[in-house]
């Protein structure tokens, strides 16, 4: 019953908010309105699912700055949890296929979300380069899942270096973020839904000058290790 109620809310609020986003995007090219409505949508989805969440570590962040948030990915609920818990003008790096979803994908495109063709390495690199240029023109924060796909067992997979390299190109700090408990709600291949409390844990930013001193592979390992440490906090 809870899952049915959640699906109804996802459909209803996605259509309503997504339609408003498309209309406002004609006048708001900076994406601030869509970022705000993404937070509202996310909070509604968590509420509809009976999912209570808490956020830890916001004190490490400067509300006036923009960051690249690098999070683990173990459930579809990681996305609403991150948008609900991070009070920043933020867009996500998403797979190309989402762009084709009516209203939802259109609203993401209008809001400046960054789409990457994961099956084509050269095109993925071109997307990252275009994203860095876009961030210079219109500063905003980025939500990134460096694993590239959701974990099947909840264990954090190897972080891919391509998306994280965006921080170097854009001169932005990377913030490690751990989504905790979302896998137990609904796993990648799960069909049962369990509502429970979840946490968003935020680590200290890895500043641009620190990033410049290490190579892409070391950066990916460093950020992954920090996310693992955050996830394992008691």
C-alpha positions in Angstrom: 0.0 0.0 0.0 2.8 2.4 0.9 4.6 1.7 -2.4 1.4 2.4 -4.4 0.9 5.7 -2.5 4.5 6.6 -3.2 4.2 5.8 -7.0 1.0 8.0 -7.2 2.9 10.9 -5.5 5.9 10.5 -7.8 3.7 10.6 -10.9 1.5 13.5 -9.7 4.2 15.8 -8.4 6.6 15.1 -11.2 4.0 16.2 -13.7 2.9 19.2 -11.7 6.4 20.5 -10.7 8.0 19.4 -14.0 5.4 21.4 -16.0 6.0 24.5 -13.8 9.7 24.1 -14.3 9.4 24.0 -18.1 7.3 27.1 -18.0 9.6 29.1 -15.7 12.7 27.9 -17.6 11.7 30.2 -20.5 12.6 33.1 -18.2 15.1 31.6 -15.7 18.1 30.3 -17.5 20.2 30.1 -14.4 18.3 27.1 -13.1 17.8 28.5 -9.6 14.0 28.0 -9.7 14.3 24.4 -10.9 16.9 23.7 -8.2 14.5 24.9 -5.6 11.6 22.9 -7.0 13.9 19.8 -7.1 14.3 20.2 -3.3 10.6 20.5 -2.8 9.9 17.4 -5.1 12.5 15.4 -3.2 11.1 16.3 0.2 7.6 15.3 -1.0 8.8 12.0 -2.3 10.6 11.2 1.0 7.5 12.2 2.9 5.2 10.1 0.7 7.5 7.1 1.3 7.4 7.6 5.1 11.1 8.1 5.0 12.6 10.3 7.8 16.0 11.7 7.1 18.8 13.5 8.9 21.7 15.5 7.6 25.1 15.6 9.3 28.1 17.8 8.4 26.6 20.9 6.8 28.8 23.0 9.2 31.8 22.1 6.9 30.3 24.0 4.0 30.1 27.6 3.0 26.5 28.4 1.9 27.9 31.0 -0.5 30.1 28.6 -2.4 29.5 26.0 -5.0 30.7 22.4 -4.7 30.9 19.1 -6.5 29.2 16.6 -4.2 30.5 13.1 -4.7 28.1 10.5 -3.2 27.8 6.7 -3.2 24.8 5.3 -5.1 22.9 2.4 -3.6 19.3 3.2 -4.3 17.0 5.4 -6.4 16.3 7.2 -3.1 19.9 8.6 -3.0 18.7 11.3 -5.4 15.8 12.8 -3.4 17.9 12.4 -0.2 20.7 14.4 -1.6 18.5 17.1 -3.1 16.4 17.4 0.1 19.5 17.5 2.3 21.8 19.8 0.4 20.6 23.5 0.5 22.5 24.6 -2.6 21.6 25.6 -6.1 22.5 22.2 -7.6 22.1 20.1 -10.7 23.1 16.4 -11.2 25.2 14.5 -13.7 22.8 12.0 -15.1 22.8 9.2 -17.7 21.7 10.2 -21.2 18.7 7.9 -21.1 16.9 10.1 -18.5 16.8 13.0 -20.9 14.2 11.3 -23.0 11.6 10.8 -20.2 8.6 13.1 -20.9 8.3 16.1 -18.5 10.9 14.7 -16.0 13.8 14.6 -18.5 12.6 17.8 -20.2 12.6 19.6 -16.9 16.1 18.3 -16.1 17.4 19.6 -19.4 15.7 23.0 -18.8 17.4 23.2 -15.4 20.9 22.7 -16.8 21.4 19.1 -15.6 24.4 17.5 -17.3 23.8 14.3 -19.3 26.5 11.9 -20.1 26.6 9.0 -22.6 28.2 6.3 -20.5 28.5 3.9 -23.4 30.6 6.3 -25.4 33.9 7.4 -23.8 34.7 10.2 -26.1 31.2 11.7 -25.9 31.3 11.4 -22.1 34.5 13.4 -22.0 33.0 16.0 -24.3 30.0 16.3 -21.9 32.4 16.9 -19.0 34.3 19.5 -20.9 31.1 21.3 -21.8 29.9 21.1 -18.2 33.1 22.8 -17.0 32.5 25.6 -19.5 28.9 25.9 -18.4 29.9 26.1 -14.7 32.2 29.0 -15.5 29.4 30.9 -17.1 26.6 29.9 -14.6 28.1 28.8 -11.3 26.2 26.1 -9.4 26.8 23.0 -7.4 26.9 19.5 -9.0 25.7 16.2 -7.6 27.8 13.3 -8.9 27.6 9.5 -8.3 31.2 8.5 -9.3 30.3 4.7 -9.2 28.4 5.3 -12.4 25.5 3.1 -11.5 23.7 1.8 -8.4 25.4 -0.8 -6.3 23.6 -4.2 -6.3 24.6 -5.1 -2.7 25.0 -1.7 -1.0 28.8 -2.0 -1.1 30.6 1.0 -2.5 32.1 0.3 -5.9 35.2 1.7 -7.6 34.8 5.5 -8.3 35.3 6.4 -11.9 37.7 9.3 -12.4 36.0 11.1 -15.3 33.2 12.9 -13.4 35.6 13.9 -10.6 38.0 15.4 -13.1 35.3 18.0 -13.6 36.3 19.6 -10.3 39.8 20.2 -11.6 38.6 21.6 -14.9 36.1 23.9 -13.1 38.4 24.8 -10.2 35.8 23.6 -7.6 36.1 21.8 -4.3 34.8 18.2 -4.0 32.7 17.2 -1.0 32.4 13.5 -0.1 28.9 12.5 0.8 27.5 9.2 2.1 23.9 8.1 1.6 23.3 5.8 4.5 20.4 3.3 4.7 18.8 3.9 1.3 19.8 0.4 0.1 17.6 -1.1 2.7 14.6 0.9 1.5 14.8 -0.4 -2.1 17.9 -2.0 -3.7 18.8 -1.9 -7.4 17.0 -5.1 -8.2 14.6 -5.1 -5.3 10.8 -5.2 -5.6 9.9 -4.8 -1.9 9.7 -1.4 -0.3 10.7 -0.7 3.3 10.3 2.7 4.9 13.0 3.5 7.4 15.2 6.4 8.6 18.1 7.4 6.4 21.1 9.7 6.8 23.1 12.0 4.6 26.6 12.4 6.0 28.8 15.2 4.6 32.6 15.3 4.8 35.1 18.1 4.7 35.6 19.6 1.3 38.7 18.7 -0.7 39.7 22.1 -1.9 40.8 23.0 -5.5 44.5 23.5 -4.5 44.5 20.0 -2.9 43.0 18.4 -6.0 45.6 20.0 -8.3 48.4 18.2 -6.6 47.2 14.6 -7.2 46.3 12.7 -10.4 42.8 11.7 -11.4 43.2 8.1 -10.2 44.5 9.1 -6.8 41.7 11.6 -6.5 39.1 9.0 -7.2 40.6 6.6 -4.6 40.8 9.5 -2.0 37.2 10.6 -2.4 36.0 7.0 -2.3 37.9 6.3 0.9 36.3 9.4 2.5 32.8 8.3 1.5 33.4 4.8 2.9 34.6 6.3 6.2 31.5 8.5 6.4 29.2 5.6 5.6 30.8 3.5 8.4 30.4 6.1 11.1 28.5 4.6 14.0 
